[in-house]
Amino acid sequence: MRSQTKDLISDEAGTVALEYGLIASLFAIALITGLSSPGNKLSTSFWAVADAIVSNEDPEPPQPAAR
């Protein structure tokens, strides 16, 4: 039993995979955090444009360009 515990503690087979998993999860958290603020600002801009389009029920026709 003691030798099995010793072998389990000294076994490093999954260490690299675990480290890569931790790095990937930290990268994902940083990416989500970094992109959430610009995403919210972009969403607010799109909603402002949509509200402006909807509130303008009877738009004036475009004027021909002066030549």
mmCIF file of the N, C-alpha and C atoms, coordinates in Angstrom:
data_MODEL
# 
_entry.id   MODEL 
# 
loop_
_atom_site.group_PDB 
_atom_site.id 
_atom_site.type_symbol 
_atom_site.label_atom_id 
_atom_site.label_alt_id 
_atom_site.label_comp_id 
_atom_site.label_asym_id 
_atom_site.label_entity_id 
_atom_site.label_seq_id 
_atom_site.pdbx_PDB_ins_code 
_atom_site.Cartn_x 
_atom_site.Cartn_y 
_atom_site.Cartn_z 
_atom_site.occupancy 
_atom_site.B_iso_or_equiv 
_atom_site.pdbx_formal_charge 
_atom_site.auth_seq_id 
_atom_site.auth_comp_id 
_atom_site.auth_asym_id 
_atom_site.auth_atom_id 
_atom_site.pdbx_PDB_model_num 
ATOM 1   N N  . MET A 1 1  ? 0.821   -1.187 0.000   1.00 0.00 ? 1  MET A N  1 
ATOM 2   C CA . MET A 1 1  ? 0.000   0.000  0.000   1.00 0.00 ? 1  MET A CA 1 
ATOM 3   C C  . MET A 1 1  ? 0.869   1.256  0.000   1.00 0.00 ? 1  MET A C  1 
ATOM 4   N N  . ARG A 1 2  ? 1.922   1.205  0.777   1.00 0.00 ? 2  ARG A N  1 
ATOM 5   C CA . ARG A 1 2  ? 2.797   2.363  0.868   1.00 0.00 ? 2  ARG A CA 1 
ATOM 6   C C  . ARG A 1 2  ? 3.534   2.613  -0.451  1.00 0.00 ? 2  ARG A C  1 
ATOM 7   N N  . SER A 1 3  ? 3.936   1.532  -1.124  1.00 0.00 ? 3  SER A N  1 
ATOM 8   C CA . SER A 1 3  ? 4.640   1.687  -2.397  1.00 0.00 ? 3  SER A CA 1 
ATOM 9   C C  . SER A 1 3  ? 3.699   2.206  -3.480  1.00 0.00 ? 3  SER A C  1 
ATOM 10  N N  . GLN A 1 4  ? 2.422   1.828  -3.415  1.00 0.00 ? 4  GLN A N  1 
ATOM 11  C CA . GLN A 1 4  ? 1.458   2.339  -4.387  1.00 0.00 ? 4  GLN A CA 1 
ATOM 12  C C  . GLN A 1 4  ? 1.251   3.842  -4.206  1.00 0.00 ? 4  GLN A C  1 
ATOM 13  N N  . THR A 1 5  ? 1.188   4.273  -2.976  1.00 0.00 ? 5  THR A N  1 
ATOM 14  C CA . THR A 1 5  ? 1.041   5.700  -2.696  1.00 0.00 ? 5  THR A CA 1 
ATOM 15  C C  . THR A 1 5  ? 2.266   6.461  -3.165  1.00 0.00 ? 5  THR A C  1 
ATOM 16  N N  . LYS A 1 6  ? 3.427   5.896  -2.918  1.00 0.00 ? 6  LYS A N  1 
ATOM 17  C CA . LYS A 1 6  ? 4.671   6.523  -3.349  1.00 0.00 ? 6  LYS A CA 1 
ATOM 18  C C  . LYS A 1 6  ? 4.726   6.619  -4.879  1.00 0.00 ? 6  LYS A C  1 
ATOM 19  N N  . ASP A 1 7  ? 4.315   5.540  -5.566  1.00 0.00 ? 7  ASP A N  1 
ATOM 20  C CA . ASP A 1 7  ? 4.281   5.541  -7.023  1.00 0.00 ? 7  ASP A CA 1 
ATOM 21  C C  . ASP A 1 7  ? 3.290   6.571  -7.558  1.00 0.00 ? 7  ASP A C  1 
ATOM 22  N N  . LEU A 1 8  ? 2.148   6.698  -6.902  1.00 0.00 ? 8  LEU A N  1 
ATOM 23  C CA . LEU A 1 8  ? 1.131   7.650  -7.330  1.00 0.00 ? 8  LEU A CA 1 
ATOM 24  C C  . LEU A 1 8  ? 1.627   9.088  -7.192  1.00 0.00 ? 8  LEU A C  1 
ATOM 25  N N  . ILE A 1 9  ? 2.326   9.381  -6.117  1.00 0.00 ? 9  ILE A N  1 
ATOM 26  C CA . ILE A 1 9  ? 2.855   10.719 -5.887  1.00 0.00 ? 9  ILE A CA 1 
ATOM 27  C C  . ILE A 1 9  ? 3.958   11.051 -6.879  1.00 0.00 ? 9  ILE A C  1 
ATOM 28  N N  . SER A 1 10 ? 4.804   10.093 -7.216  1.00 0.00 ? 10 SER A N  1 
ATOM 29  C CA . SER A 1 10 ? 5.924   10.363 -8.120  1.00 0.00 ? 10 SER A CA 1 
ATOM 30  C C  . SER A 1 10 ? 5.535   10.288 -9.591  1.00 0.00 ? 10 SER A C  1 
ATOM 31  N N  . ASP A 1 11 ? 4.339   9.779  -9.908  1.00 0.00 ? 11 ASP A N  1 
ATOM 32  C CA . ASP A 1 11 ? 3.893   9.660  -11.293 1.00 0.00 ? 11 ASP A CA 1 
ATOM 33  C C  . ASP A 1 11 ? 3.586   11.049 -11.861 1.00 0.00 ? 11 ASP A C  1 
ATOM 34  N N  . GLU A 1 12 ? 4.190   11.401 -12.979 1.00 0.00 ? 12 GLU A N  1 
ATOM 35  C CA . GLU A 1 12 ? 3.993   12.704 -13.609 1.00 0.00 ? 12 GLU A CA 1 
ATOM 36  C C  . GLU A 1 12 ? 3.376   12.576 -14.995 1.00 0.00 ? 12 GLU A C  1 
ATOM 37  N N  . ALA A 1 13 ? 2.670   11.509 -15.254 1.00 0.00 ? 13 ALA A N  1 
ATOM 38  C CA . ALA A 1 13 ? 2.129   11.245 -16.588 1.00 0.00 ? 13 ALA A CA 1 
ATOM 39  C C  . ALA A 1 13 ? 1.108   12.300 -17.022 1.00 0.00 ? 13 ALA A C  1 
ATOM 40  N N  . GLY A 1 14 ? 0.246   12.738 -16.154 1.00 0.00 ? 14 GLY A N  1 
ATOM 41  C CA . GLY A 1 14 ? -0.797  13.686 -16.542 1.00 0.00 ? 14 GLY A CA 1 
ATOM 42  C C  . GLY A 1 14 ? -0.469  15.127 -16.213 1.00 0.00 ? 14 GLY A C  1 
ATOM 43  N N  . THR A 1 15 ? 0.723   15.377 -15.746 1.00 0.00 ? 15 THR A N  1 
ATOM 44  C CA . THR A 1 15 ? 1.083   16.724 -15.311 1.00 0.00 ? 15 THR A CA 1 
ATOM 45  C C  . THR A 1 15 ? 1.068   17.721 -16.458 1.00 0.00 ? 15 THR A C  1 
ATOM 46  N N  . VAL A 1 16 ? 1.634   17.354 -17.588 1.00 0.00 ? 16 VAL A N  1 
ATOM 47  C CA . VAL A 1 16 ? 1.708   18.273 -18.729 1.00 0.00 ? 16 VAL A CA 1 
ATOM 48  C C  . VAL A 1 16 ? 0.308   18.580 -19.237 1.00 0.00 ? 16 VAL A C  1 
ATOM 49  N N  . ALA A 1 17 ? -0.535  17.574 -19.333 1.00 0.00 ? 17 ALA A N  1 
ATOM 50  C CA . ALA A 1 17 ? -1.902  17.789 -19.791 1.00 0.00 ? 17 ALA A CA 1 
ATOM 51  C C  . ALA A 1 17 ? -2.658  18.710 -18.831 1.00 0.00 ? 17 ALA A C  1 
ATOM 52  N N  . LEU A 1 18 ? -2.443  18.511 -17.547 1.00 0.00 ? 18 LEU A N  1 
ATOM 53  C CA . LEU A 1 18 ? -3.087  19.365 -16.558 1.00 0.00 ? 18 LEU A CA 1 
ATOM 54  C C  . LEU A 1 18 ? -2.606  20.803 -16.679 1.00 0.00 ? 18 LEU A C  1 
ATOM 55  N N  . GLU A 1 19 ? -1.317  21.002 -16.879 1.00 0.00 ? 19 GLU A N  1 
ATOM 56  C CA . GLU A 1 19 ? -0.776  22.353 -17.032 1.00 0.00 ? 19 GLU A CA 1 
ATOM 57  C C  . GLU A 1 19 ? -1.339  23.029 -18.278 1.00 0.00 ? 19 GLU A C  1 
ATOM 58  N N  . TYR A 1 20 ? -1.415  22.286 -19.378 1.00 0.00 ? 20 TYR A N  1 
ATOM 59  C CA . TYR A 1 20 ? -1.996  22.860 -20.598 1.00 0.00 ? 20 TYR A CA 1 
ATOM 60  C C  . TYR A 1 20 ? -3.470  23.191 -20.399 1.00 0.00 ? 20 TYR A C  1 
ATOM 61  N N  . GLY A 1 21 ? -4.179  22.379 -19.661 1.00 0.00 ? 21 GLY A N  1 
ATOM 62  C CA . GLY A 1 21 ? -5.574  22.662 -19.363 1.00 0.00 ? 21 GLY A CA 1 
ATOM 63  C C  . GLY A 1 21 ? -5.743  23.927 -18.541 1.00 0.00 ? 21 GLY A C  1 
ATOM 64  N N  . LEU A 1 22 ? -4.877  24.111 -17.558 1.00 0.00 ? 22 LEU A N  1 
ATOM 65  C CA . LEU A 1 22 ? -4.930  25.334 -16.748 1.00 0.00 ? 22 LEU A CA 1 
ATOM 66  C C  . LEU A 1 22 ? -4.597  26.569 -17.575 1.00 0.00 ? 22 LEU A C  1 
ATOM 67  N N  . ILE A 1 23 ? -3.605  26.461 -18.435 1.00 0.00 ? 23 ILE A N  1 
ATOM 68  C CA . ILE A 1 23 ? -3.236  27.590 -19.294 1.00 0.00 ? 23 ILE A CA 1 
ATOM 69  C C  . ILE A 1 23 ? -4.388  27.928 -20.238 1.00 0.00 ? 23 ILE A C  1 
ATOM 70  N N  . ALA A 1 24 ? -5.009  26.905 -20.825 1.00 0.00 ? 24 ALA A N  1 
ATOM 71  C CA . ALA A 1 24 ? -6.129  27.133 -21.739 1.00 0.00 ? 24 ALA A CA 1 
ATOM 72  C C  . ALA A 1 24 ? -7.310  27.776 -21.021 1.00 0.00 ? 24 ALA A C  1 
ATOM 73  N N  . SER A 1 25 ? -7.583  27.342 -19.794 1.00 0.00 ? 25 SER A N  1 
ATOM 74  C CA . SER A 1 25 ? -8.708  27.928 -19.061 1.00 0.00 ? 25 SER A CA 1 
ATOM 75  C C  . SER A 1 25 ? -8.419  29.375 -18.670 1.00 0.00 ? 25 SER A C  1 
ATOM 76  N N  . LEU A 1 26 ? -7.196  29.676 -18.289 1.00 0.00 ? 26 LEU A N  1 
ATOM 77  C CA . LEU A 1 26 ? -6.844  31.070 -17.984 1.00 0.00 ? 26 LEU A CA 1 
ATOM 78  C C  . LEU A 1 26 ? -6.932  31.946 -19.228 1.00 0.00 ? 26 LEU A C  1 
ATOM 79  N N  . PHE A 1 27 ? -6.506  31.412 -20.364 1.00 0.00 ? 27 PHE A N  1 
ATOM 80  C CA . PHE A 1 27 ? -6.602  32.143 -21.622 1.00 0.00 ? 27 PHE A CA 1 
ATOM 81  C C  . PHE A 1 27 ? -8.064  32.409 -21.977 1.00 0.00 ? 27 PHE A C  1 
ATOM 82  N N  . ALA A 1 28 ? -8.928  31.419 -21.782 1.00 0.00 ? 28 ALA A N  1 
ATOM 83  C CA . ALA A 1 28 ? -10.353 31.585 -22.080 1.00 0.00 ? 28 ALA A CA 1 
ATOM 84  C C  . ALA A 1 28 ? -10.986 32.640 -21.172 1.00 0.00 ? 28 ALA A C  1 
ATOM 85  N N  . ILE A 1 29 ? -10.641 32.618 -19.901 1.00 0.00 ? 29 ILE A N  1 
ATOM 86  C CA . ILE A 1 29 ? -11.181 33.612 -18.968 1.00 0.00 ? 29 ILE A CA 1 
ATOM 87  C C  . ILE A 1 29 ? -10.727 35.009 -19.358 1.00 0.00 ? 29 ILE A C  1 
ATOM 88  N N  . ALA A 1 30 ? -9.450  35.153 -19.706 1.00 0.00 ? 30 ALA A N  1 
ATOM 89  C CA . ALA A 1 30 ? -8.938  36.462 -20.115 1.00 0.00 ? 30 ALA A CA 1 
ATOM 90  C C  . ALA A 1 30 ? -9.616  36.928 -21.402 1.00 0.00 ? 30 ALA A C  1 
ATOM 91  N N  . LEU A 1 31 ? -9.834  36.030 -22.330 1.00 0.00 ? 31 LEU A N  1 
ATOM 92  C CA . LEU A 1 31 ? -10.471 36.378 -23.593 1.00 0.00 ? 31 LEU A CA 1 
ATOM 93  C C  . LEU A 1 31 ? -11.922 36.813 -23.385 1.00 0.00 ? 31 LEU A C  1 
ATOM 94  N N  . ILE A 1 32 ? -12.642 36.075 -22.579 1.00 0.00 ? 32 ILE A N  1 
ATOM 95  C CA . ILE A 1 32 ? -14.046 36.425 -22.304 1.00 0.00 ? 32 ILE A CA 1 
ATOM 96  C C  . ILE A 1 32 ? -14.131 37.763 -21.582 1.00 0.00 ? 32 ILE A C  1 
ATOM 97  N N  . THR A 1 33 ? -13.265 37.959 -20.606 1.00 0.00 ? 33 THR A N  1 
ATOM 98  C CA . THR A 1 33 ? -13.269 39.218 -19.856 1.00 0.00 ? 33 THR A CA 1 
ATOM 99  C C  . THR A 1 33 ? -12.895 40.392 -20.749 1.00 0.00 ? 33 THR A C  1 
ATOM 100 N N  . GLY A 1 34 ? -11.893 40.199 -21.588 1.00 0.00 ? 34 GLY A N  1 
ATOM 101 C CA . GLY A 1 34 ? -11.439 41.281 -22.465 1.00 0.00 ? 34 GLY A CA 1 
ATOM 102 C C  . GLY A 1 34 ? -12.434 41.651 -23.536 1.00 0.00 ? 34 GLY A C  1 
ATOM 103 N N  . LEU A 1 35 ? -13.204 40.697 -24.011 1.00 0.00 ? 35 LEU A N  1 
ATOM 104 C CA . LEU A 1 35 ? -14.138 40.977 -25.101 1.00 0.00 ? 35 LEU A CA 1 
ATOM 105 C C  . LEU A 1 35 ? -15.534 41.348 -24.630 1.00 0.00 ? 35 LEU A C  1 
ATOM 106 N N  . SER A 1 36 ? -15.828 41.192 -23.360 1.00 0.00 ? 36 SER A N  1 
ATOM 107 C CA . SER A 1 36 ? -17.173 41.491 -22.895 1.00 0.00 ? 36 SER A CA 1 
ATOM 108 C C  . SER A 1 36 ? -17.458 42.990 -22.911 1.00 0.00 ? 36 SER A C  1 
ATOM 109 N N  . SER A 1 37 ? -16.502 43.824 -22.579 1.00 0.00 ? 37 SER A N  1 
ATOM 110 C CA . SER A 1 37 ? -16.735 45.267 -22.563 1.00 0.00 ? 37 SER A CA 1 
ATOM 111 C C  . SER A 1 37 ? -16.949 45.831 -23.967 1.00 0.00 ? 37 SER A C  1 
ATOM 112 N N  . PRO A 1 38 ? -16.087 45.566 -24.932 1.00 0.00 ? 38 PRO A N  1 
ATOM 113 C CA . PRO A 1 38 ? -16.368 46.059 -26.283 1.00 0.00 ? 38 PRO A CA 1 
ATOM 114 C C  . PRO A 1 38 ? -17.648 45.464 -26.858 1.00 0.00 ? 38 PRO A C  1 
ATOM 115 N N  . GLY A 1 39 ? -17.961 44.245 -26.502 1.00 0.00 ? 39 GLY A N  1 
ATOM 116 C CA . GLY A 1 39 ? -19.196 43.625 -26.970 1.00 0.00 ? 39 GLY A CA 1 
ATOM 117 C C  . GLY A 1 39 ? -20.421 44.355 -26.441 1.00 0.00 ? 39 GLY A C  1 
ATOM 118 N N  . ASN A 1 40 ? -20.384 44.762 -25.188 1.00 0.00 ? 40 ASN A N  1 
ATOM 119 C CA . ASN A 1 40 ? -21.496 45.518 -24.613 1.00 0.00 ? 40 ASN A CA 1 
ATOM 120 C C  . ASN A 1 40 ? -21.626 46.879 -25.276 1.00 0.00 ? 40 ASN A C  1 
ATOM 121 N N  . LYS A 1 41 ? -20.508 47.527 -25.544 1.00 0.00 ? 41 LYS A N  1 
ATOM 122 C CA . LYS A 1 41 ? -20.548 48.838 -26.194 1.00 0.00 ? 41 LYS A CA 1 
ATOM 123 C C  . LYS A 1 41 ? -21.092 48.715 -27.613 1.00 0.00 ? 41 LYS A C  1 
ATOM 124 N N  . LEU A 1 42 ? -20.690 47.673 -28.328 1.00 0.00 ? 42 LEU A N  1 
ATOM 125 C CA . LEU A 1 42 ? -21.170 47.446 -29.679 1.00 0.00 ? 42 LEU A CA 1 
ATOM 126 C C  . LEU A 1 42 ? -22.657 47.154 -29.674 1.00 0.00 ? 42 LEU A C  1 
ATOM 127 N N  . SER A 1 43 ? -23.103 46.369 -28.728 1.00 0.00 ? 43 SER A N  1 
ATOM 128 C CA . SER A 1 43 ? -24.527 46.061 -28.609 1.00 0.00 ? 43 SER A CA 1 
ATOM 129 C C  . SER A 1 43 ? -25.331 47.331 -28.339 1.00 0.00 ? 43 SER A C  1 
ATOM 130 N N  . THR A 1 44 ? -24.822 48.191 -27.469 1.00 0.00 ? 44 THR A N  1 
ATOM 131 C CA . THR A 1 44 ? -25.493 49.451 -27.177 1.00 0.00 ? 44 THR A CA 1 
ATOM 132 C C  . THR A 1 44 ? -25.576 50.319 -28.424 1.00 0.00 ? 44 THR A C  1 
ATOM 133 N N  . SER A 1 45 ? -24.515 50.338 -29.211 1.00 0.00 ? 45 SER A N  1 
ATOM 134 C CA . SER A 1 45 ? -24.518 51.129 -30.453 1.00 0.00 ? 45 SER A CA 1 
ATOM 135 C C  . SER A 1 45 ? -25.549 50.591 -31.439 1.00 0.00 ? 45 SER A C  1 
ATOM 136 N N  . PHE A 1 46 ? -25.614 49.280 -31.606 1.00 0.00 ? 46 PHE A N  1 
ATOM 137 C CA . PHE A 1 46 ? -26.586 48.697 -32.526 1.00 0.00 ? 46 PHE A CA 1 
ATOM 138 C C  . PHE A 1 46 ? -28.011 48.990 -32.078 1.00 0.00 ? 46 PHE A C  1 
ATOM 139 N N  . TRP A 1 47 ? -28.265 48.913 -30.769 1.00 0.00 ? 47 TRP A N  1 
ATOM 140 C CA . TRP A 1 47 ? -29.607 49.209 -30.276 1.00 0.00 ? 47 TRP A CA 1 
ATOM 141 C C  . TRP A 1 47 ? -29.955 50.678 -30.491 1.00 0.00 ? 47 TRP A C  1 
ATOM 142 N N  . ALA A 1 48 ? -28.987 51.573 -30.359 1.00 0.00 ? 48 ALA A N  1 
ATOM 143 C CA . ALA A 1 48 ? -29.239 52.997 -30.599 1.00 0.00 ? 48 ALA A CA 1 
ATOM 144 C C  . ALA A 1 48 ? -29.610 53.228 -32.059 1.00 0.00 ? 48 ALA A C  1 
ATOM 145 N N  . VAL A 1 49 ? -28.908 52.563 -32.968 1.00 0.00 ? 49 VAL A N  1 
ATOM 146 C CA . VAL A 1 49 ? -29.218 52.696 -34.388 1.00 0.00 ? 49 VAL A CA 1 
ATOM 147 C C  . VAL A 1 49 ? -30.602 52.111 -34.680 1.00 0.00 ? 49 VAL A C  1 
ATOM 148 N N  . ALA A 1 50 ? -30.891 50.954 -34.104 1.00 0.00 ? 50 ALA A N  1 
ATOM 149 C CA . ALA A 1 50 ? -32.201 50.329 -34.312 1.00 0.00 ? 50 ALA A CA 1 
ATOM 150 C C  . ALA A 1 50 ? -33.323 51.218 -33.783 1.00 0.00 ? 50 ALA A C  1 
ATOM 151 N N  . ASP A 1 51 ? -33.131 51.818 -32.622 1.00 0.00 ? 51 ASP A N  1 
ATOM 152 C CA . ASP A 1 51 ? -34.146 52.718 -32.072 1.00 0.00 ? 51 ASP A CA 1 
ATOM 153 C C  . ASP A 1 51 ? -34.336 53.944 -32.960 1.00 0.00 ? 51 ASP A C  1 
ATOM 154 N N  . ALA A 1 52 ? -33.250 54.464 -33.503 1.00 0.00 ? 52 ALA A N  1 
ATOM 155 C CA . ALA A 1 52 ? -33.342 55.626 -34.384 1.00 0.00 ? 52 ALA A CA 1 
ATOM 156 C C  . ALA A 1 52 ? -34.103 55.273 -35.662 1.00 0.00 ? 52 ALA A C  1 
ATOM 157 N N  . ILE A 1 53 ? -33.884 54.075 -36.182 1.00 0.00 ? 53 ILE A N  1 
ATOM 158 C CA . ILE A 1 53 ? -34.579 53.653 -37.395 1.00 0.00 ? 53 ILE A CA 1 
ATOM 159 C C  . ILE A 1 53 ? -36.070 53.445 -37.114 1.00 0.00 ? 53 ILE A C  1 
ATOM 160 N N  . VAL A 1 54 ? -36.382 52.808 -35.999 1.00 0.00 ? 54 VAL A N  1 
ATOM 161 C CA . VAL A 1 54 ? -37.770 52.523 -35.663 1.00 0.00 ? 54 VAL A CA 1 
ATOM 162 C C  . VAL A 1 54 ? -38.526 53.799 -35.334 1.00 0.00 ? 54 VAL A C  1 
ATOM 163 N N  . SER A 1 55 ? -37.896 54.723 -34.648 1.00 0.00 ? 55 SER A N  1 
ATOM 164 C CA . SER A 1 55 ? -38.595 55.945 -34.246 1.00 0.00 ? 55 SER A CA 1 
ATOM 165 C C  . SER A 1 55 ? -38.856 56.870 -35.432 1.00 0.00 ? 55 SER A C  1 
ATOM 166 N N  . ASN A 1 56 ? -38.160 56.706 -36.513 1.00 0.00 ? 56 ASN A N  1 
ATOM 167 C CA . ASN A 1 56 ? -38.342 57.532 -37.706 1.00 0.00 ? 56 ASN A CA 1 
ATOM 168 C C  . ASN A 1 56 ? -39.317 56.813 -38.638 1.00 0.00 ? 56 ASN A C  1 
ATOM 169 N N  . GLU A 1 57 ? -40.636 56.911 -38.323 1.00 0.00 ? 57 GLU A N  1 
ATOM 170 C CA . GLU A 1 57 ? -41.629 56.146 -39.050 1.00 0.00 ? 57 GLU A CA 1 
ATOM 171 C C  . GLU A 1 57 ? -41.864 56.646 -40.464 1.00 0.00 ? 57 GLU A C  1 
ATOM 172 N N  . ASP A 1 58 ? -41.780 57.946 -40.683 1.00 0.00 ? 58 ASP A N  1 
ATOM 173 C CA . ASP A 1 58 ? -42.051 58.512 -42.008 1.00 0.00 ? 58 ASP A CA 1 
ATOM 174 C C  . ASP A 1 58 ? -40.815 59.296 -42.469 1.00 0.00 ? 58 ASP A C  1 
ATOM 175 N N  . PRO A 1 59 ? -39.814 58.591 -42.934 1.00 0.00 ? 59 PRO A N  1 
ATOM 176 C CA . PRO A 1 59 ? -38.594 59.298 -43.334 1.00 0.00 ? 59 PRO A CA 1 
ATOM 177 C C  . PRO A 1 59 ? -38.796 60.087 -44.615 1.00 0.00 ? 59 PRO A C  1 
ATOM 178 N N  . GLU A 1 60 ? -38.057 61.148 -44.698 1.00 0.00 ? 60 GLU A N  1 
ATOM 179 C CA . GLU A 1 60 ? -38.088 61.945 -45.929 1.00 0.00 ? 60 GLU A CA 1 
ATOM 180 C C  . GLU A 1 60 ? -37.315 61.185 -47.016 1.00 0.00 ? 60 GLU A C  1 
ATOM 181 N N  . PRO A 1 61 ? -37.794 61.283 -48.248 1.00 0.00 ? 61 PRO A N  1 
ATOM 182 C CA . PRO A 1 61 ? -37.057 60.600 -49.306 1.00 0.00 ? 61 PRO A CA 1 
ATOM 183 C C  . PRO A 1 61 ? -35.689 61.265 -49.504 1.00 0.00 ? 61 PRO A C  1 
ATOM 184 N N  . PRO A 1 62 ? -34.721 60.499 -49.912 1.00 0.00 ? 62 PRO A N  1 
ATOM 185 C CA . PRO A 1 62 ? -33.405 61.096 -50.111 1.00 0.00 ? 62 PRO A CA 1 
ATOM 186 C C  . PRO A 1 62 ? -33.426 62.119 -51.241 1.00 0.00 ? 62 PRO A C  1 
ATOM 187 N N  . GLN A 1 63 ? -32.705 63.185 -51.049 1.00 0.00 ? 63 GLN A N  1 
ATOM 188 C CA . GLN A 1 63 ? -32.601 64.250 -52.052 1.00 0.00 ? 63 GLN A CA 1 
ATOM 189 C C  . GLN A 1 63 ? -31.565 63.851 -53.101 1.00 0.00 ? 63 GLN A C  1 
ATOM 190 N N  . PRO A 1 64 ? -31.832 64.174 -54.365 1.00 0.00 ? 64 PRO A N  1 
ATOM 191 C CA . PRO A 1 64 ? -30.830 63.869 -55.386 1.00 0.00 ? 64 PRO A CA 1 
ATOM 192 C C  . PRO A 1 64 ? -29.547 64.666 -55.138 1.00 0.00 ? 64 PRO A C  1 
ATOM 193 N N  . ALA A 1 65 ? -28.470 64.084 -55.476 1.00 0.00 ? 65 ALA A N  1 
ATOM 194 C CA . ALA A 1 65 ? -27.177 64.745 -55.279 1.00 0.00 ? 65 ALA A CA 1 
ATOM 195 C C  . ALA A 1 65 ? -27.029 65.909 -56.239 1.00 0.00 ? 65 ALA A C  1 
ATOM 196 N N  . ALA A 1 66 ? -26.477 67.010 -55.735 1.00 0.00 ? 66 ALA A N  1 
ATOM 197 C CA . ALA A 1 66 ? -26.252 68.197 -56.576 1.00 0.00 ? 66 ALA A CA 1 
ATOM 198 C C  . ALA A 1 66 ? -25.090 67.924 -57.517 1.00 0.00 ? 66 ALA A C  1 
ATOM 199 N N  . ARG A 1 67 ? -25.255 68.344 -58.768 1.00 0.00 ? 67 ARG A N  1 
ATOM 200 C CA . ARG A 1 67 ? -24.179 68.089 -59.741 1.00 0.00 ? 67 ARG A CA 1 
ATOM 201 C C  . ARG A 1 67 ? -23.492 69.361 -60.113 1.00 0.00 ? 67 ARG A C  1 
# 
